[in-house]
Amino acid sequence: MSYAAERKQFGQPIGKFQGVGFQIADMITEIDAADWLTLSAAWRLDQGLPSNREIASAKLYASEMLARVTDATLQIFGGMGLMDDFPVERFWRDARVERIWDGTSEIQRHIISRDLLRPLGA
Ligand SMILES: Cc1cc2nc3c(=O)[nH]c(=O)nc-3n(C[C@H](O)[C@H](O)[C@H](O)COP(=O)(O)OP(=O)(O)OC[C@H]3O[C@@H](n4cnc5c(N)ncnc54)[C@H](O)[C@@H]3O)c2cc1C
């Protein structure tokens, strides 16, 4: 956000261009959604409620959100995003593993769909 507020092109901060501002709006919305999914799953776990599906949803959504957000962030930085002056390209690379370890995205989807469908006999 601070880069979008500082970096000027065509006489104005790039964050004022709707194409950039909308990306930032989407990013913060997805980050908040991941936070709430995580907090909700943690609350259920603390209460001793069934929470396998909620935990899988939080892990799935947060790790896939991270890929989208780091990719959009790198795009906002333009060419500077690929330089090591900023840590953005490292965040983008580091984000990739989150969809693999601690259960791949496919396994999280398997847990979620099994939790929903098994009680229905499917
Ligand atoms: C940097 C790094 C650090 C790690 N650290 C640890 C650690 O500290 N401790 C630890 O225990 N493990 C660790 N791991 C292992 C990690 O948990 C596994 O890589 C991960 O669980 C996926 O297993 P796999 O690599 O054997 O892939 P595989 O199980 O071979 O999966 C390969 C592909 O097939 C898909 N797939 C597999 N089964 C299904 C299915 N039933 N339905 C649909 N798709 C399926 C997967 O989603 C994936 O896309 C680490 C991995 C990495 C990359």
The ligand as an SDF file (V2000), in Angstrom:
LIG
                    3D

 53 58  0  0  0  0  0  0  0  0999 V2000
    9.9100  -27.1280    2.0570 C   0  0  0  0  0  0  0  0  0  0  0  0
    9.1430  -28.3030    2.6090 C   0  0  0  0  0  0  0  0  0  0  0  0
    9.2250  -28.5870    3.9580 C   0  0  0  0  0  0  0  0  0  0  0  0
    8.5370  -29.6630    4.4930 C   0  0  0  0  0  0  0  0  0  0  0  0
    8.6260  -29.8890    5.8360 N   0  0  0  0  0  0  0  0  0  0  0  0
    7.9970  -30.9640    6.3780 C   0  0  0  0  0  0  0  0  0  0  0  0
    8.0770  -31.2460    7.7760 C   0  0  0  0  0  0  0  0  0  0  0  0
    8.7320  -30.5170    8.5260 O   0  0  0  0  0  0  0  0  0  0  0  0
    7.4370  -32.3160    8.2780 N   0  0  0  0  0  0  0  0  0  0  0  0
    6.7020  -33.1630    7.4680 C   0  0  0  0  0  0  0  0  0  0  0  0
    6.1350  -34.1290    7.9630 O   0  0  0  0  0  0  0  0  0  0  0  0
    6.6030  -32.9220    6.1340 N   0  0  0  0  0  0  0  0  0  0  0  0
    7.2300  -31.8390    5.5720 C   0  0  0  0  0  0  0  0  0  0  0  0
    7.1120  -31.5870    4.2230 N   0  0  0  0  0  0  0  0  0  0  0  0
    6.3670  -32.5390    3.4070 C   0  0  0  0  0  0  0  0  0  0  0  0
    5.0100  -32.0210    2.9950 C   0  0  0  0  0  0  0  0  0  0  0  0
    4.1110  -32.0890    4.0760 O   0  0  0  0  0  0  0  0  0  0  0  0
    4.5550  -32.8760    1.8000 C   0  0  0  0  0  0  0  0  0  0  0  0
    5.3380  -32.4770    0.6660 O   0  0  0  0  0  0  0  0  0  0  0  0
    3.0810  -32.6830    1.4930 C   0  0  0  0  0  0  0  0  0  0  0  0
    2.2770  -33.2680    2.4990 O   0  0  0  0  0  0  0  0  0  0  0  0
    2.6860  -33.3310    0.1410 C   0  0  0  0  0  0  0  0  0  0  0  0
    3.1140  -34.6730    0.1010 O   0  0  0  0  0  0  0  0  0  0  0  0
    4.0180  -35.1810   -1.0920 P   0  0  0  0  0  0  0  0  0  0  0  0
    5.1210  -34.2020   -1.3480 O   0  0  0  0  0  0  0  0  0  0  0  0
    4.3900  -36.5960   -0.7600 O   0  0  0  0  0  0  0  0  0  0  0  0
    3.0770  -35.1320   -2.3700 O   0  0  0  0  0  0  0  0  0  0  0  0
    2.1270  -36.2910   -2.8710 P   0  0  0  0  0  0  0  0  0  0  0  0
    1.3100  -36.8440   -1.7490 O   0  0  0  0  0  0  0  0  0  0  0  0
    2.9180  -37.2540   -3.6990 O   0  0  0  0  0  0  0  0  0  0  0  0
    1.1650  -35.4610   -3.8150 O   0  0  0  0  0  0  0  0  0  0  0  0
    1.4960  -35.1210   -5.1540 C   0  0  0  0  0  0  0  0  0  0  0  0
    0.2750  -34.4810   -5.8010 C   0  0  0  0  0  0  0  0  0  0  0  0
   -0.8150  -35.3950   -5.8110 O   0  0  0  0  0  0  0  0  0  0  0  0
   -1.9260  -34.8150   -5.1620 C   0  0  0  0  0  0  0  0  0  0  0  0
   -2.6690  -35.8260   -4.4170 N   0  0  0  0  0  0  0  0  0  0  0  0
   -2.1690  -36.7790   -3.5910 C   0  0  0  0  0  0  0  0  0  0  0  0
   -3.1500  -37.4940   -3.0500 N   0  0  0  0  0  0  0  0  0  0  0  0
   -4.3080  -36.9820   -3.5350 C   0  0  0  0  0  0  0  0  0  0  0  0
   -5.6940  -37.2910   -3.3470 C   0  0  0  0  0  0  0  0  0  0  0  0
   -6.1060  -38.2720   -2.5150 N   0  0  0  0  0  0  0  0  0  0  0  0
   -6.6040  -36.5620   -4.0200 N   0  0  0  0  0  0  0  0  0  0  0  0
   -6.2220  -35.5590   -4.8340 C   0  0  0  0  0  0  0  0  0  0  0  0
   -4.9370  -35.2220   -5.0600 N   0  0  0  0  0  0  0  0  0  0  0  0
   -3.9970  -35.9110   -4.4150 C   0  0  0  0  0  0  0  0  0  0  0  0
   -1.3560  -33.7880   -4.2200 C   0  0  0  0  0  0  0  0  0  0  0  0
   -2.3100  -32.8100   -3.8550 O   0  0  0  0  0  0  0  0  0  0  0  0
   -0.2100  -33.2240   -5.0430 C   0  0  0  0  0  0  0  0  0  0  0  0
   -0.7120  -32.2800   -5.9660 O   0  0  0  0  0  0  0  0  0  0  0  0
    7.7730  -30.5000    3.6630 C   0  0  0  0  0  0  0  0  0  0  0  0
    7.6660  -30.1840    2.2890 C   0  0  0  0  0  0  0  0  0  0  0  0
    8.3320  -29.1060    1.7660 C   0  0  0  0  0  0  0  0  0  0  0  0
    8.2000  -28.7950    0.2780 C   0  0  0  0  0  0  0  0  0  0  0  0
  1  2  1  0
  2  3  1  0
  2 52  2  0
  3  4  2  0
  4  5  1  0
  4 50  1  0
  5  6  2  0
  6  7  1  0
  6 13  1  0
  7  8  2  0
  7  9  1  0
  9 10  1  0
 10 11  2  0
 10 12  1  0
 12 13  2  0
 13 14  1  0
 14 15  1  0
 14 50  1  0
 15 16  1  0
 16 17  1  0
 16 18  1  0
 18 19  1  0
 18 20  1  0
 20 21  1  0
 20 22  1  0
 22 23  1  0
 23 24  1  0
 24 25  2  0
 24 26  1  0
 24 27  1  0
 27 28  1  0
 28 29  2  0
 28 30  1  0
 28 31  1  0
 31 32  1  0
 32 33  1  0
 33 34  1  0
 33 48  1  0
 34 35  1  0
 35 36  1  0
 35 46  1  0
 36 37  1  0
 36 45  1  0
 37 38  2  0
 38 39  1  0
 39 40  1  0
 39 45  2  0
 40 41  1  0
 40 42  2  0
 42 43  1  0
 43 44  2  0
 44 45  1  0
 46 47  1  0
 46 48  1  0
 48 49  1  0
 50 51  2  0
 51 52  1  0
 52 53  1  0
M  END
$$$$
